[in-house]
Amino acid sequence: MADLLTSPLHDRHRALGAKTAPFGGWEMPLEYPTGVVAEHTAVREGVGVFDVSHLGKAEVTGPGAAAYVNACLTNDLDRIGPGQAQYTLCCDDETGGVVDDLIVYRYSDERVLLVPNAANTAEVVRRLAGSAPDGVEVVDRHRDLAVLAVQGPRSDEVMTALGLPVDHDYMSFVEATYAGATVVVCRTGYTGERGYELLVPNESAGAVWDALLEAGAEHGILPCGLGARDTLRTEMGYPLHGQDISLDVTPVQARMAWAVGWDKPAFWGRSVLVRERAEKPARVLRGIVATGRGIPRPGMSVSLTADVLVGEVTSGTFSPTLRKGAGLALVAASVAPDAEVGVDIRGRREIFQLTKPPFVDPSVKES
């Protein structure tokens, strides 16, 4: 792991006994001694804190910066104003495939912050910088800022104990100060629970992390790793780039048309996506839930009958909340959205129900 990047909290994770693993070019906590199920449950029932500093950070600044980003990425940035955030996609202009999915934070018409996935940050920055008009600058800040995610129904209590704001709307952000450092407090997350993502200067990350764990102790807070992050996002049906969406999977196939500003005159991949949407895709992303004890894993084949293959699992796990297997699969669009299908689990055909995620009731938008 010598060539992997590490979070400014790396030593703290080691001290807590975290098991780490490579992810997106970074060495990040996979789980702590408490285990994935306990961490998952803490977020669903109480509160957990994640170090997700591997997430990318890039700033686009200059006259017309927001308009430029809006002409490149899929969602309509004009739907939001300063202080608001938006989920969007960076698509390939020729194929319509997804280069990355990311969150855009709109500060003003002249300043936008992007948070892409770790492995794709350099590519998103390269594409944006490569076609930026004069006066618009795209700067990679991947290694300048840490990102901490406080997630769960008790997250407000923990944030309030640190004097950080909690009264802003879902998908909005405000700047605050903690221990002399500017902290961007975002009402966002990847778990389906109410929560916050904090953008913190690297040098202040340790102090904020320590304070969160101390303030959350009375609420049963647990540090959580990427293992619990994966089970939580899978229960919500949130896609993971490189599995559920990729350069080979378009937003239309992934049933993410809601993240596309179809009325915009321009965005990367517009012509091919408009055509695919009109003609209907041959395959679509569906949720799958086990009717028995089967646990799906990426790459497993999906069949309508024993000898009629119709797709492949893209994400799959044991759902700690449902106590059964659940996941996502790309299947032929001709298959009924509520059909029963088989998943080949080590040579055994287990039955799953196609369904529309999320698989659990979300609280993320609760006021």
N, C-alpha and C positions, 0 to 999 in steps of 0.2 A: 504493500500500500504506500510505498515511499513516494510515488509520483502523484498521489491523490491530494487534492486540496482539502483543507480541514477548516471547520468552523472556529471562530474565536472562543467557542465554548468547549472545544475538544477535550481539554484537560478536565473540565468539570464532568463531562460525560464518562470519561475513564474513571474518575474518582467515584462516580455513582455505580460503577460496575456495568456500564452499558456494553452490549455486544454490538460492534460496528460492522458495517459492510460498505462496499463501493456502491455509489449511486450517482449517476450523472457526472462522473469525474471527481466526486467528493467522497471522503470517508465519513459516513454519518451514522448516528445511532439507529440500530435496527430494533432493539428492545432493551429494556432494563431488567434487572433480576425479578421484578414483579411479574413480567411476562406480558405477552400481547393481549390476552383476554382481559386481564386486570386493567391494563391501560385503556383498552377499548371501553370497558365498562365505566371507568372513571369519567371518560368524556361523555358518554351517553347519560350517566346518572348524576355526575358531580362536576368535576373540572380536571382538565389535563393541560400540560404545556409542552409544546413541541419546539425543538430547534429546527427550523427549516431554512437555515441560512444558505443552503445550497441553491435555493431559488434565485433566478437571475434578477438583476436590477439594471435598468438602462434608462437614461434620461434623453428626451428629445426636446430641444429648446431652440428658440429663435422665432422670428416673425412667421406666423402661419404654421407653427409646429403641430398644433392639434389638427388643423385642416390637412396637413400632409399625412399624418398618421391615419386620419380618417379615410384618405384616398388609397391607403395600402391595406389596412386590416378590415375584416369582414363586417363587424358590427358597426352601427351608426353612432359615432361618437357625439354627434349633435343631439342625441337623445338625452345626454347628461350635461350638467354644468360643472363649474368649479367646485371642488370638494366632493365630487362623486367618482365612483369607480365602475368599471364595466368589464364583463367577460367578453373576450373576442378571440378571433382566430387569425393567424398568419398563414395564408394559403399560397401554394405555388401558382404562378400566373398561367402556366401552360397546362397543368394537369388538374388543378383544383384540390390536390391533396393537401393535407394539413402539415405545414412546416412546424407549427407549434400552437398551443393554446395558451393564453396569457390574460392577465388582468391589466387594464389600463387605468391609471389614476390621473384624472384631469385636474391640474392645478389652475391653469389659465389657458387662453388661446395660444400662449407662447411657451408653455411648459407642460410636458406630459411625462409621467413616470410609467415605465413598463416593467411588469414582473413576469417574465417567461419561465419555462422550466430550465433546470440547471444545464442539461446536456445540449440545449438548443439556443442558449443565450447568444453565443458567438455568431451563430447563423442568422438569428433574427436581427442582431445588430449589423451584421454584414449586409444583409439585404436592405435594411432601412438606410444605412449610411451610403450604400452604393447608388441610390437614386435620389438622395436628399437634395432639395433645391438650394441655391445659394442662400446663406444666412441661417440655415437650419442645421444644427449640430446633433449628432447622435453619439452619446458617450456611454460606454460600458462601465457600470459601477458595481459589477458583480461582487467584487471583493472589498468594497467600501462599507457595505451595510449588512448587518445581521437581520434575520427575520425570526421572530418568536411568535408562535400561535398559541393563544390562550382560548381553549374551546370547551364548551359544556354549559349546562344550565346554571352553574354557580360561577361562571366567569365574571359576571358583573361585580360580585362581591370582592373577588381578587383584584380586579382592576381598580375599584373604588378605594381599596386599602392603600394603593400606591398613588392615589390622587389623580389617576388617569381617567379621561372622559368615557362615559358609557351611554350617553343619551342621544347619540346620533343614529341616523337611519341605516338600515341594511344597505350595503354597497356604497357607503360614504366614508370619508376619512377626515380627521382633524389633526393638527399638530399640537403637541403638548410638550411639557418639559418635565424631565425626571432626572434628579441628581445632576443638574446642570446641562443635560444633553437634550437635544430635540428628538422627540419620539413621534413618529407618524402612527396614529392609532386608526386602523382600518377595520370597519365592521364587515370583515370577510372571513372566509375559511373554507376548508375542504373536508369537513366532517359531517355536515348536516345539522350541527348543533349551533346554538347562539354562541358567538365568540368574536375574537379580535385577532388581527395580525399586526404585530408591532415592527416597524422598520426603525432600527436602532443603529447608530454609528458603532462600528466594530469595537472601538475602545470602551464603549459603555455597555456592551452586551452582557458581560459578566455580572455587573451590578444589578441590571434589570432582571436577569435570570434568577439570581439569588433572592431578590426581593419578592419575585412572583412565587417562588417555592415557599418562602417564609410566610407570606401573607395567605397562601392557599393551604397551609398545613391544617388549619382548623376545618377546612372544607374537604379534606381528603385528596388534595391535589397530587397527581402523579406526573413525573416526567414521562413523556411518551415518545416512542420511536417510529420509524417508518413502517414497521409491521402493523401497528395499530392504525396508522394513517391509511394504510392500504385497505384494511378491513372496514374502516369507517367510511371511506369514500366509495368502496364497492357496494356497501349497503344502500348508499344514496344513488348509485348508478352514475356517479361522476366519472368521466373518462380519464384514462391515463394515456398520455402521449407515448407512442412507441408500442402500445398494445391495442387500445380501443380506437385510437385515431393515429394517423401517420401520413406520410407522403403517399401511401397506397390507399388511404381511406379518406373520402371527402366528407365535408359537413353534411351533405345530403344523405350519404350512406349512413352516417352516424346519427341521423335524426336530430341534427343540431341546427336546423333552419332558423330557429329562434335567435341564434347568435349571428345572423347574417342580415345586413341592411339591404334588402333586395331592391329597394327604391333608390338607393344611392347610384349616382352615375358611374362610379368607379371604385373598385377595390381589386386587389390581386386575385385572379382566378374567376372574376365575375362571369365572363362569357361562357366558360365551360360549366360553371355551376348552375347558371340560369338554364342552360340547355339540359343538363342532367336532371334538374328539378322538373322541367316540363316533360321530359321523356320518361321519368321515373327510374330510380336506380334498380339494378338487378339484385342487390343485397342491402340489408339494413341491420342496424345494431339493435338487438333486443335484450331484455332482461331474462334471466333463467333462474328458477328456484327449484330445488330438489323436492320431489315428492317422497323420496326415501332417504337413504343415508349417504348418497353419493356427494362427493365434493369435487367441483369442476376446477380445472387448471388450464391456463393458457395453452393453446395448441391442440386441445382435445377435439376430436371430430364430433359434429352434431348430425344426427340422422332423423328423418321423418319416420321411416321404418328401418328395419335392420339393414337393409341393402340399398337404401336411398339416402345418400349423404346430401345435406342441405347447408352445411356451414361449419364454423369452427369457433370454439370458445376463445375469447380475447382476454377476459379477466375472470378469475374465479377464486373462491375462497370458502372457508367455513365461516358463516355469519354468527358471531357470538350473540347477537341479539335474537335472531331467529332460531338459533341452535340447529341450523341445517346449511347445506351448501347453497351458494348463490353466486351469480356472476353476470357477465355480459357475453354475448356471442353475435358474430356477424352471420346472418342466415339469409337464405333466399327470400326475396320480397314476396314471393308467391305463397309462402307459408303463412297460415292464419296467425294473427298476433297473439292468440290465446291457445295455440296448439300445444299438445304434449309432444316432446321430442326426446330422443335418446342421446346420451353423451357417453362416448367410449372412454371408460375409466379403467385403464390397464386391462383391456380386453373384455371388460364386463359392461354391458349396456344398461346404464342407469337412467331412469325416467325423470325428466324435468318439465316444468310448466313454463311456457313463454309468458312473460308479463311485462308490464310497463313499470320501470323504476320510478320513484325509490321503493325499496323493499321494506323500509321502516318509515314511520311518521316523522317528518322533519320539523325541527323547531327553529331553524336558522333564521327565518324571517319574523319570528315573534317579536313584538315590541316590548 
